[in-house]
Amino acid sequence: MGAQVGRVHDALRECGGENLHTSVLTSLDFNEVQEFVLRVVDAPIDDSRGACLTGYNVGDELKVVQFSTVNELNPLGWRHQEKTRPQWPHTYRFQVPKRSWQAMVVPDNSAGSQQVCLLQMAASPDERTRENAQFDVEDSKVAAVYAQRFNLHQQNTVAGMGMADPKDSAAVAATSTMDDETALIENGTFPTIKVAAPVACEVIASGYPSMVPVGAICTLAPYAEKRVQEYVFDGQSDEFSELPQAYFHYAAFTSGGKEYVCDIQGVEDDDGSFLIVDPCILKADLPGVRDLIGAVANVQSEPSKNGPTVERFDTLHPKCTQACRVFDPQRRSAMRNGKVGMCGMGACGLRFAK
Ligand SMILES: [Zn+2]
């Protein structure tokens, strides 16, 4: 490995690690001698009740033995299209384009089995930082917590326990054991929402340094699907599906309108469960200075326009599902009475940042 890494460093100096040629990346396959190796640097998501986990831990070294572009994964990039970006906050998560590939990954010690993952990396070399990757991982972590609570709420509803108040399900989550809940959520008796939980990785050796330079930080998520469907994205290109829509409303409702899980995308399985990948968290609070892009970002002058507003909620969630009516019956009556938004009656617990 030492000599190989040495060659990698030499090649990296020559090319500067600048241009990313997806056409070349597509050509890599199992039989290529050259490959690249990752080391996991951040893996904070460990609760399988709302997430699908890679099983990788900080310090694990992983070999990428296959690497390919998949056109049907393109919706992952829609968030960063020129026409879309202006309506989102001026932060890394909403503004910095990423590249996405399907990657076959095996532990470098040959002790584990191979796994197909979604590998994502900022398109710009300057943005492939550990800090940015942590923003990616953190959003999935927040989305997974909402998914865990939503799944439990759904489970209790299906079980006829009458838990119409999300606070009740939160209390149950705090007192029951994880094993019990995992067994119930895993038994497949009701559909769930789960987030493909990413880990952040550093490239520690690369046979293709111009495309995947040593030192770059990427994310790996356990997403083996060859397609991505948008469920809650812009209200226009979305496929309206009950469970993701109810999950979106549930997260907004239980956060008191302070957080929206946006860009809900992924796949539905044969049982009606959804695996979502690379969701984004839209927060009422102004983004931290660390997360802002550039020193003159104009988001501070118009925080509410790009944040979790009632208007955005109505665009992303044009109608409620049966599941919504269990935890937020007021929205339906508020809309029937001609009031705007889900908090039109002022009784549903939602408070929006102005
Ligand atoms: Zn709803």
Residues whose N, C-alpha, C, O or C-beta is under 5 A from the ligand:
A	BS01	ZN	H249 K319 C320 T321 C324
